[in-house]
Amino acid sequence: MLFASAILAIVLSLTFTDHSSAENAFSQSSVIEPPEGGVDVLSFGPENSVEFEARNVSGNAQWLQSEDTPFVDVYSVETDTRFSDPENIGVSIPINGSVSKGDVVLLSFWMRRPGAGGQPNNAYLYVDSAIGETSYRYNLSAYREWTQHVRSFEANQDFDPAESCFRMQLGEAGTVVQIADLRLVNYGNERDITTLPRSTIMYKGREEDAAWRKEALARIEKLRKGDLKITVVDAEDRPVPNAQVHVAMKKHAFGFGNAVNSEMLGADEIDFPINPKKNIVVNWEEAQRYRKVIKKYFDRVTFEAELRPHIWKLLNTDEGSWKRKNRIFTENTIPWLIKNNITARGHYVAWAPMDFNSVEKEFVGNPEGHRAWLWEHMNDVLPATAGYVTEWDTINHIIGWGKHTYEIEYGGPEIYAEIMAEARRLAPHATHAINEGKVLPDGYKREPYKKIICFLNEQGQAPDIVGFMAHFGLTSLTPPEELLQVYDEFAEIAPRLQLSEFDVETGDDEQLQADYYRDVMIASFSHPNFVAIVQWGFWEKMHWKPAAALWREDWTIKPAGDAFVDLVANQWWTDEVTRTDNNGISQLRGFLGDYQISVTKDGATITVAATVTSDGTELRVPLPKPKANAQILFN
């Protein structure tokens, strides 16, 4: 078909050639045509019925004859609101063919958000068998580029010919959303659903035997491990052969963190159920699971909201709900973190794009007033949090977007050096980072980010850490080899790098999410200049992009979660039992970090703490005279 050939030509051109555009970050193996043997049960075109509804926002929809795409007819939905409740923009298309319970149905369509930034927005699609009865639901992230989506489902009941429809909720999807070539094909009840095609995205380097991954794993063995030599001697300082030595890792030297909600960590049982986010209700049991994951896998947390300037101000008022939140934060959450040896990151001191942030928008055109406000905020929040915040996203979105960034409003980038200097004066013991997105995915901020880093270096205010907002989506899965190249480029001007807001969202393609998640982890952990990987959520119910979570709402773990746990708590974790040789020596290579080492011989056990470093660690452990059932602890 001419249509398929045209699309295929576009898709096959989306191969990796350079890193200047998001399109080059992925390729789709082929255009998917629904196989023969099915019957179309939905009609989508200018001559067919399509119902559009806008509620609480202004919007309209129209059919366009596109000249810049292979699609002849495109249904375009526009609204004046970039982000609102999903149901505020609705599209409904009647299903005009027969569908019975047990029938296997294939859904295929193309969608894009022309003119949008690289950030995805959510779209929600439903196949309704009757009013109030949904047979299939598909949530996806809509991107700037045309992307084909193909899924299949089994009808859970007979469809009502008068009420069944396909509908979309697009209130979160952005100001312009376009849909084309929508088809709903019924293959009857004898078709094996596993024989129908399903869309997926491939990225360069995903293959199982990829050379880059082998090289990265070899670097990890070299860079992230150190030699540990333990010599066990008796009370007369003589070697003790055949002593059991248990080397148990307790904490990574490398940082693994996540974004958290304060109430989820600190609220008392009597406070539950709680509403930590809009329309989200969490019970005590769910909060306990949430805390267990944090304790087990992470050594640092970023507060999603509590330390943002406008929230910080509200927390320090006498208003009832905010006073309660502040009590939980200061009296429960912070002590819980300290007790569990988990450090806190502050997000954020300054936010450069002023026309996005409602608090700072009022200072557009008034840099003097803004400076007074920001300096007052820094003098308030930084000393007050010095006892528990060890690292700040001191300038967030330092490149930013829009017409009113700090740099534009102040007439130059000098304001960033001044902010860093003042933040360091007020919080001298904290680490001060800068943070930006569209550097790893999409890539169009790479050169501006390098430029501002070099400027800060020249001003004597080099960031302690350069952070990458690593929000990867379906059409921005930057090849791992390219990530490593970008890391090398930034390492020349910034010795300490980290992923500061890492997540991977690939719709319902959980294996793709798992594979890419694994590969970003491996690439980053293998780079010598990386010091931490901080994620931006892990549980579906509390994740800003639910499909990017590692644990589902019911706490079953997803393939991406399995990949994370396997790397951090298995492949990159050392827990070994050995025995000393005739010279009383036990040697091994362990991942860098803190350890508990237990030596046992003839009923006596000594437990000592140790830290494995890249330079190597040697311990001499004196074993006392044997005493039955004796245990000695050295701290």
NUZAPA-344964 format. One record per residue (C-alpha): x, y, z; residue number from 1. Coordinates in Angstrom, 2 decimals. Example, Ala and Ser with C-alpha at 12.3 -4.5 7.8 and 13.67 -1.06 7.14 Angstrom:
       c1       c2       c3    i
    12.30    -4.50     7.80    1
    13.67    -1.06     7.14    2
END
This chain:
       c1       c2       c3    i
     0.00     0.00     0.00    1
     1.17     3.53    -0.77    2
     0.30     4.68     2.78    3
     2.33     1.91     4.42    4
     5.28     2.49     2.12    5
     5.30     6.19     2.87    6
     5.18     5.63     6.62    7
     7.84     2.93     6.39    8
    10.16     5.30     4.58    9
     9.81     7.79     7.43   10
    10.24     5.19    10.15   11
    13.30     3.64     8.57   12
    14.85     7.08     8.34   13
    14.67     7.40    12.12   14
    18.01     5.72    12.67   15
    20.75     7.02    14.92   16
    23.01     9.41    13.03   17
    23.65    12.24    15.50   18
    22.28    13.41    18.83   19
    20.72    16.67    17.78   20
    17.09    15.56    17.69   21
    14.72    13.24    19.51   22
    13.77    11.44    16.31   23
    17.24     9.97    16.08   24
    16.89     8.36    19.50   25
    14.62     5.54    18.40   26
    13.50     3.40    15.49   27
    10.41     1.33    14.95   28
    11.20    -1.88    13.10   29
     8.28    -1.53    10.65   30
     4.84    -0.10    10.15   31
     2.24    -2.50    11.49   32
    -0.68    -3.32     9.23   33
    -3.53    -5.25    10.88   34
    -3.39    -8.77     9.40   35
    -6.10   -10.15     7.18   36
    -9.03   -12.05     8.62   37
   -10.55    -9.25    10.67   38
   -13.47    -6.91    10.24   39
   -13.24    -3.16    10.91   40
   -15.89    -2.19    13.46   41
   -15.14     1.53    13.63   42
   -15.14     4.22    10.94   43
   -12.78     7.17    11.37   44
   -12.68     9.96     8.82   45
   -14.14    13.36     7.89   46
   -17.33    11.76     6.67   47
   -17.88     9.78     9.88   48
   -19.34    10.69    13.25   49
   -16.88    12.04    15.82   50
   -18.11    13.76    18.97   51
   -15.87    16.39    20.59   52
   -16.46    17.89    24.03   53
   -14.60    20.60    25.97   54
   -15.46    21.19    29.62   55
   -14.02    23.89    31.90   56
   -11.56    24.86    29.15   57
   -11.81    26.29    25.65   58
   -11.21    23.87    22.82   59
   -12.12    22.79    19.34   60
   -11.52    19.92    16.92   61
   -11.34    19.70    13.15   62
   -10.27    17.48    10.31   63
    -7.18    18.60     8.44   64
    -5.74    17.49     5.15   65
    -2.10    17.20     6.02   66
     0.62    18.13     3.57   67
     3.63    17.30     5.75   68
     2.69    13.75     6.73   69
     1.73    10.58     4.87   70
    -1.76    10.78     6.41   71
    -4.41    12.23     4.14   72
    -6.80    13.10     6.95   73
    -5.76    14.08    10.46   74
    -8.12    14.77    13.36   75
    -6.70    17.73    15.27   76
    -7.78    18.69    18.79   77
    -6.78    22.09    20.17   78
    -7.26    23.75    23.55   79
    -6.04    26.88    25.28   80
    -4.93    24.90    28.35   81
    -1.68    22.97    28.33   82
    -2.58    20.71    31.25   83
    -5.96    20.13    32.89   84
    -8.07    17.25    34.16   85
    -8.13    14.43    31.58   86
   -11.91    14.49    31.15   87
   -11.93    18.19    30.24   88
   -11.17    17.31    26.61   89
   -13.06    14.33    25.24   90
   -13.43    12.65    21.88   91
   -15.96     9.86    21.24   92
   -16.38     7.70    18.12   93
   -19.23     5.19    17.82   94
   -18.43     1.52    17.20   95
   -20.62     0.58    14.25   96
   -19.75    -3.09    13.94   97
   -20.55    -6.18    15.97   98
   -18.35    -7.26    18.90   99
   -19.29   -10.24    21.11  100
   -17.90   -11.47    24.39  101
   -14.67   -13.39    23.76  102
   -13.90   -11.70    20.44  103
   -10.28   -10.71    19.91  104
   -10.02    -7.06    18.84  105
    -7.00    -5.13    17.56  106
    -6.62    -1.38    18.11  107
    -4.26     0.61    15.87  108
    -3.75     4.38    15.60  109
    -1.13     7.10    15.21  110
    -0.81    10.10    17.53  111
     1.40    13.15    17.94  112
     1.57    16.56    19.66  113
     2.97    18.92    16.99  114
     4.97    21.84    18.29  115
     5.22    20.39    21.79  116
     8.40    20.17    23.79  117
    10.10    16.87    24.36  118
     8.20    16.21    27.58  119
     5.41    13.64    27.11  120
     1.86    14.26    28.24  121
    -0.72    11.63    29.11  122
    -3.62    10.46    26.97  123
    -6.28     8.00    28.12  124
    -8.12     5.75    25.66  125
   -11.16     3.55    26.30  126
   -13.10     0.99    24.31  127
   -16.55     1.00    25.90  128
   -18.99    -1.86    25.34  129
   -21.78     0.30    26.74  130
   -22.18     3.51    28.72  131
   -20.20     3.05    31.93  132
   -18.80    -0.33    30.80  133
   -15.17    -0.33    29.62  134
   -13.87    -3.43    27.87  135
   -10.34    -2.12    27.28  136
    -8.30     0.83    28.52  137
    -4.98     2.05    27.16  138
    -2.94     4.83    28.77  139
    -0.08     6.33    26.82  140
     2.26     9.26    26.64  141
     1.73    11.42    23.58  142
     4.92    12.84    22.07  143
     5.91    15.43    19.51  144
     6.51    12.88    16.75  145
     4.02    10.61    15.02  146
     4.02     7.29    16.84  147
     1.99     4.19    15.98  148
     0.27     2.31    18.79  149
    -0.99    -1.23    18.25  150
    -2.62    -3.29    21.00  151
    -5.09    -6.18    21.21  152
    -7.66    -7.25    23.79  153
   -10.42    -9.79    24.36  154
   -13.92    -8.34    24.71  155
   -15.26    -9.00    28.20  156
   -18.93    -8.78    27.17  157
   -21.21    -8.25    24.18  158
   -21.03    -4.70    22.85  159
   -24.26    -2.67    22.80  160
   -24.67    -1.51    19.18  161
   -26.39     1.70    20.35  162
   -23.93     2.69    23.10  163
   -20.52     1.15    22.38  164
   -17.80     3.62    21.45  165
   -14.11     4.40    21.37  166
   -13.28     7.47    23.43  167
   -10.25     9.53    24.37  168
    -9.59    11.83    27.32  169
    -7.01    14.40    26.26  170
    -7.11    17.09    28.94  171
    -3.53    16.30    30.02  172
    -2.19    15.77    26.52  173
    -1.35    19.38    25.68  174
    -2.65    22.24    23.56  175
    -2.59    20.34    20.24  176
    -3.13    16.60    19.79  177
    -3.52    14.89    16.43  178
    -4.81    11.40    15.67  179
    -4.72     9.53    12.38  180
    -5.48     6.14    10.84  181
    -7.53     4.90    13.80  182
    -8.76     1.33    13.33  183
   -10.60    -1.18    15.52  184
   -10.52    -4.64    13.93  185
   -12.51    -7.65    15.21  186
   -10.95   -11.09    14.58  187
   -13.68   -13.13    16.25  188
   -13.44   -15.58    19.13  189
   -11.26   -18.20    17.45  190
    -8.22   -16.00    16.87  191
    -5.21   -16.52    19.16  192
    -4.48   -13.06    20.56  193
    -0.77   -13.87    20.76  194
    -0.62   -14.10    16.95  195
    -1.61   -10.46    16.50  196
     1.10    -7.81    16.17  197
     1.98    -5.34    18.89  198
     3.91    -2.12    18.51  199
     7.20    -1.62    20.27  200
    10.19     0.65    20.05  201
    13.78    -0.46    19.50  202
    16.82     1.50    20.53  203
    20.36     0.98    19.37  204
    22.26    -1.15    21.88  205
    19.25    -3.08    23.20  206
    20.43    -6.37    21.75  207
    21.42    -9.01    24.28  208
    25.06    -9.25    23.16  209
    25.62    -5.51    22.67  210
    29.33    -4.70    22.75  211
    28.82    -1.47    24.72  212
    27.21    -3.40    27.58  213
    30.03    -5.93    27.81  214
    32.54    -3.09    27.96  215
    30.49    -1.24    30.60  216
    30.22    -4.32    32.82  217
    33.98    -4.78    32.58  218
    34.48    -1.15    33.65  219
    32.17    -1.69    36.61  220
    34.32    -4.59    37.80  221
    37.35    -2.35    37.63  222
    35.96     0.99    38.84  223
    33.32     0.04    41.39  224
    35.18    -2.68    43.27  225
    38.14    -2.75    45.63  226
    40.41    -5.39    47.12  227
    39.71    -6.53    50.64  228
    42.38    -8.45    52.57  229
    41.52    -9.82    56.01  230
    44.19   -11.35    58.22  231
    42.91   -13.30    61.22  232
    45.31   -13.85    64.14  233
    45.00   -15.36    67.59  234
    45.73   -13.78    70.97  235
    49.47   -14.37    70.39  236
    49.28   -12.68    66.94  237
    49.68   -15.99    65.11  238
    47.74   -16.67    61.88  239
    44.46   -18.51    62.33  240
    43.77   -20.87    59.41  241
    40.33   -22.15    58.42  242
    38.43   -19.36    60.19  243
    35.05   -18.51    58.67  244
    34.87   -14.95    57.35  245
    31.49   -13.45    56.45  246
    31.81   -10.24    54.43  247
    28.41    -8.52    54.40  248
    27.89    -5.25    52.55  249
    25.74    -2.68    54.35  250
    25.84     0.40    52.13  251
    27.09     1.36    48.68  252
    29.71     4.04    48.26  253
    27.81     5.00    45.10  254
    24.55     6.81    45.75  255
    21.15     5.32    44.96  256
    18.23     7.60    45.74  257
    14.59     8.34    45.03  258
    12.01    11.10    45.27  259
     9.64    10.76    48.21  260
     6.65    12.31    49.92  261
     7.19    13.37    53.54  262
     3.82    12.16    54.83  263
     4.41     8.72    53.33  264
     7.53     8.39    55.47  265
     6.49    10.19    58.61  266
     2.75    10.14    59.24  267
     1.63     8.14    62.28  268
    -0.76     5.23    61.97  269
    -3.51     7.33    63.50  270
    -3.14     9.83    60.62  271
    -4.14     7.27    57.99  272
    -5.70     7.15    55.50  273
    -3.93    10.21    54.12  274
    -4.12    12.22    50.91  275
    -0.47    12.87    50.06  276
    -1.38    14.01    46.55  277
    -4.47    15.22    44.78  278
    -7.11    12.47    44.56  279
    -4.66     9.91    46.00  280
    -5.64     8.05    49.16  281
    -3.02     5.90    50.92  282
    -3.62     3.55    53.85  283
    -1.23     2.56    56.65  284
    -0.30    -0.80    55.13  285
     0.66     0.85    51.84  286
     2.79     3.41    53.66  287
     4.60     0.61    55.50  288
     5.45    -1.05    52.19  289
     6.61     2.31    50.85  290
     8.97     2.81    53.80  291
    10.29    -0.73    53.54  292
    11.35    -0.18    49.92  293
    13.08     3.10    50.79  294
    14.98     1.51    53.70  295
    16.06    -1.49    51.67  296
    17.24     0.05    48.41  297
    18.04     3.76    48.85  298
    20.54     5.78    50.84  299
    19.24     9.24    49.92  300
    15.90    10.85    49.15  301
    14.74    13.97    47.36  302
    11.63    15.59    48.78  303
     9.28    16.11    45.85  304
     7.63    19.20    47.27  305
     8.36    19.97    50.93  306
    11.44    22.12    50.31  307
    10.20    24.02    47.27  308
     9.94    27.74    48.12  309
     6.14    28.04    48.04  310
     5.60    24.80    49.99  311
     8.28    25.72    52.53  312
     6.49    28.99    53.17  313
     3.14    27.25    53.63  314
     4.68    24.68    55.98  315
     5.78    27.48    58.23  316
     2.33    29.03    58.65  317
    -0.23    28.40    61.38  318
    -2.86    27.16    58.91  319
    -4.19    23.83    60.20  320
    -3.39    21.37    57.42  321
     0.03    22.89    56.72  322
     0.86    23.03    60.41  323
     0.06    19.30    60.57  324
     2.28    18.59    57.54  325
     5.13    20.55    59.11  326
     4.79    18.59    62.34  327
     5.00    15.30    60.45  328
     7.96    16.56    58.43  329
    10.04    17.88    61.31  330
     9.05    15.54    64.15  331
     8.65    12.26    62.27  332
    10.05    12.21    58.73  333
    13.46    13.75    59.37  334
    14.15    11.61    62.50  335
    13.06     8.52    60.52  336
    15.61     9.32    57.82  337
    18.37     9.95    60.33  338
    17.55     6.73    62.19  339
    17.81     4.75    58.96  340
    21.02     6.45    57.79  341
    19.30     8.01    54.79  342
    20.37    11.48    53.70  343
    18.08    14.22    52.39  344
    18.38    16.21    49.17  345
    16.75    19.61    48.95  346
    14.71    20.31    45.84  347
    15.13    23.24    45.12  348
    16.56    26.67    46.02  349
    16.15    28.49    42.69  350
    14.07    27.67    39.58  351
    15.27    29.56    36.52  352
    12.17    29.65    34.22  353
    10.14    32.33    35.98  354
     7.08    32.29    33.71  355
     6.27    28.72    34.71  356
     6.55    29.02    38.47  357
     3.52    30.84    39.87  358
     5.45    32.15    42.90  359
     8.14    33.78    40.81  360
     5.96    34.82    37.88  361
     4.88    37.92    39.80  362
     8.49    39.18    39.69  363
     8.75    39.17    35.88  364
    10.06    42.60    34.96  365
    11.19    43.24    38.54  366
    14.59    41.60    39.07  367
    15.30    43.74    42.13  368
    12.15    42.51    43.83  369
    12.87    38.97    42.79  370
    16.40    39.11    44.18  371
    15.12    40.40    47.51  372
    12.55    37.60    47.64  373
    15.05    34.88    46.68  374
    17.74    36.07    49.11  375
    15.17    36.20    51.89  376
    14.08    32.66    51.07  377
    17.68    31.38    51.04  378
    18.39    33.03    54.37  379
    15.34    31.26    55.75  380
    15.47    27.74    54.33  381
    19.19    26.98    54.12  382
    20.18    27.56    57.77  383
    16.93    25.96    58.96  384
    17.62    22.71    57.08  385
    21.38    22.54    57.63  386
    21.01    19.74    60.16  387
    19.53    17.27    57.70  388
    19.87    18.41    54.07  389
    23.25    17.30    52.74  390
    22.71    18.21    49.09  391
    20.68    20.86    47.27  392
    19.44    21.22    43.73  393
    20.63    24.77    44.17  394
    19.62    25.92    40.69  395
    16.97    23.78    39.05  396
    16.27    24.00    35.30  397
    19.19    26.38    34.98  398
    18.71    26.62    31.21  399
    14.96    26.52    31.47  400
    12.51    27.66    28.80  401
    10.24    30.55    27.97  402
    10.81    34.27    27.70  403
    11.56    35.01    31.35  404
    14.42    32.97    32.73  405
    16.64    34.41    35.45  406
    19.34    35.04    32.86  407
    16.98    37.06    30.66  408
    15.38    38.97    33.53  409
    18.70    39.85    35.14  410
    20.45    40.63    31.87  411
    23.05    37.89    32.04  412
    24.16    34.62    33.65  413
    25.99    36.34    36.50  414
    22.93    35.86    38.69  415
    23.60    32.11    38.73  416
    27.10    32.58    40.13  417
    25.69    34.94    42.74  418
    23.05    32.41    43.79  419
    25.65    29.67    44.11  420
    27.90    31.92    46.21  421
    25.10    32.93    48.56  422
    23.82    29.35    48.91  423
    27.34    28.17    49.76  424
    27.72    30.93    52.34  425
    24.49    29.94    54.04  426
    24.93    26.16    53.71  427
    28.70    25.62    53.60  428
    28.55    21.95    54.53  429
    26.01    20.98    51.86  430
    26.73    19.87    48.32  431
    25.40    22.31    45.74  432
    24.17    20.89    42.43  433
    22.64    22.26    39.29  434
    20.00    20.35    37.39  435
    18.58    20.35    33.87  436
    16.44    18.25    31.54  437
    16.46    17.59    27.79  438
    20.17    16.85    28.02  439
    20.11    13.05    27.91  440
    16.68    12.49    26.33  441
    16.06    14.75    23.31  442
    19.46    16.41    23.74  443
    18.73    19.95    22.61  444
    19.96    21.48    25.87  445
    23.36    19.78    25.85  446
    25.36    22.67    24.46  447
    23.59    25.40    26.52  448
    24.14    23.29    29.64  449
    27.84    22.94    28.91  450
    28.06    26.68    28.33  451
    26.57    27.62    31.69  452
    28.75    25.05    33.49  453
    31.85    26.57    31.91  454
    30.66    30.02    32.92  455
    30.19    28.97    36.56  456
    33.61    27.33    36.51  457
    35.17    30.57    35.29  458
    33.34    32.55    38.00  459
    34.77    30.34    40.73  460
    31.33    28.89    41.47  461
    31.61    25.50    39.80  462
    28.71    23.23    40.75  463
    29.69    20.45    43.13  464
    27.55    18.06    41.08  465
    26.03    18.37    37.63  466
    22.65    16.65    37.51  467
    20.76    15.29    34.54  468
    16.97    15.09    34.65  469
    16.74    11.70    33.02  470
    13.03    11.46    32.20  471
    13.10     9.04    29.28  472
     9.97     8.32    27.24  473
     8.78     6.17    24.41  474
    10.37     8.29    21.68  475
    13.37     9.57    23.63  476
    15.26     6.37    24.47  477
    18.73     7.73    23.79  478
    21.08     4.86    22.84  479
    23.35     3.90    25.76  480
    26.48     4.43    23.67  481
    25.35     7.99    23.07  482
    24.74     8.49    26.79  483
    28.30     7.42    27.48  484
    29.58     9.88    24.87  485
    27.60    12.69    26.52  486
    28.94    11.68    29.94  487
    32.48    11.90    28.59  488
    31.84    15.38    27.19  489
    30.44    16.70    30.46  490
    33.15    15.00    32.51  491
    35.70    17.29    30.86  492
    34.11    20.29    32.61  493
    32.32    18.69    35.58  494
    34.10    15.99    37.60  495
    30.99    14.75    39.45  496
    27.84    13.76    37.57  497
    24.55    12.17    38.57  498
    21.12    11.25    37.30  499
    18.95    13.45    39.48  500
    15.41    12.57    38.32  501
    15.60     9.21    36.59  502
    12.59     7.35    35.23  503
    11.60     5.46    32.08  504
     8.04     5.59    30.72  505
     7.16     3.33    27.78  506
     3.39     3.04    28.03  507
     2.38    -0.54    28.69  508
     5.50    -2.06    27.10  509
     6.95    -3.28    30.37  510
     9.80    -5.26    28.82  511
    11.00    -2.24    26.88  512
    10.93    -0.22    30.10  513
    12.91    -2.92    31.90  514
    15.54    -3.25    29.18  515
    16.15     0.46    28.88  516
    16.08     0.97    32.65  517
    18.74    -1.71    33.03  518
    20.89    -0.22    30.30  519
    20.79     3.35    31.64  520
    21.72     2.01    35.08  521
    24.63     0.01    33.66  522
    25.91     2.86    31.47  523
    25.76     5.39    34.32  524
    27.23     3.10    37.00  525
    30.08     2.23    34.63  526
    31.16     5.83    34.10  527
    34.00     6.98    36.38  528
    32.58    10.47    36.90  529
    29.18     9.32    38.11  530
    28.51     9.52    41.84  531
    24.78     8.77    42.12  532
    21.56     7.71    40.42  533
    18.49     9.36    41.93  534
    15.11     8.21    40.64  535
    11.90    10.20    40.55  536
     9.44     7.75    42.07  537
     9.05     3.99    42.36  538
     5.44     3.11    43.32  539
     2.66     3.46    40.75  540
     0.18     5.07    43.11  541
     2.61     7.86    44.07  542
     4.45     8.25    40.75  543
     4.04    11.42    38.69  544
     4.01     9.14    35.61  545
     2.33     5.93    36.82  546
     3.52     3.85    33.87  547
     7.12     4.70    34.83  548
     6.86     3.07    38.27  549
     8.88     0.03    39.33  550
     6.17    -1.37    41.63  551
     2.51    -1.53    40.62  552
    -0.27    -0.11    42.78  553
    -0.81    -3.53    44.41  554
     2.95    -3.72    45.15  555
     3.66    -6.48    42.63  556
     7.00    -5.72    41.05  557
     7.30    -4.88    37.37  558
    10.09    -6.16    35.07  559
    11.84    -2.80    35.43  560
    11.68    -3.20    39.20  561
    13.17    -6.67    38.88  562
    15.98    -5.19    36.79  563
    16.66    -2.50    39.39  564
    16.64    -4.91    42.35  565
    18.82    -7.42    40.52  566
    21.46    -4.80    39.78  567
    21.53    -2.89    43.07  568
    20.89    -5.72    45.53  569
    22.39    -8.67    43.67  570
    24.86    -8.05    40.87  571
    26.28    -4.91    42.49  572
    26.17    -6.17    46.06  573
    28.80    -8.17    47.96  574
    27.84   -10.78    50.56  575
    30.29   -13.67    50.70  576
    31.46   -16.32    53.15  577
    35.05   -17.51    52.84  578
    37.68   -19.23    55.00  579
    41.17   -18.13    55.83  580
    44.12   -19.95    54.27  581
    47.10   -21.39    56.15  582
    48.44   -17.87    56.62  583
    45.19   -16.72    58.21  584
    44.30   -14.63    55.16  585
    41.01   -14.21    53.34  586
    40.95   -12.06    50.17  587
    38.21   -10.96    47.80  588
    37.08    -8.06    45.62  589
    33.97    -6.30    46.83  590
    31.88    -3.37    45.71  591
    32.96    -0.10    47.24  592
    31.10     0.75    50.40  593
    30.55    -0.04    54.07  594
    30.69    -3.58    55.43  595
    30.14    -5.70    58.46  596
    32.73    -8.48    58.71  597
    32.19   -11.41    61.04  598
    35.01   -13.85    61.82  599
    34.15   -17.15    63.51  600
    36.49   -19.83    64.84  601
    35.83   -22.55    67.42  602
    32.66   -20.93    68.71  603
    34.07   -17.40    69.04  604
    32.83   -14.62    66.74  605
    34.19   -11.14    66.25  606
    32.26    -8.57    64.20  607
    34.02    -5.48    62.90  608
    33.09    -2.65    60.58  609
    35.11    -1.86    57.48  610
    34.99     0.31    54.39  611
    36.14    -1.02    51.02  612
    37.79     1.69    48.92  613
    39.22     1.75    45.43  614
    42.73     1.87    46.92  615
    42.14    -1.44    48.69  616
    41.46    -2.24    52.33  617
    43.47    -4.41    54.70  618
    42.21    -5.56    58.10  619
    43.91    -7.44    60.89  620
    41.36    -9.15    63.09  621
    42.55   -10.54    66.45  622
    40.59   -13.60    67.55  623
    40.52   -14.20    71.31  624
    40.96   -17.53    72.96  625
    38.02   -19.82    72.13  626
    35.07   -19.67    74.48  627
    31.95   -21.64    73.86  628
    29.07   -19.57    72.53  629
    31.16   -16.40    72.86  630
    30.41   -13.37    70.73  631
    32.40   -10.15    70.77  632
    31.37    -6.99    68.92  633
    33.81    -4.29    67.96  634
    32.37    -1.02    66.69  635
END
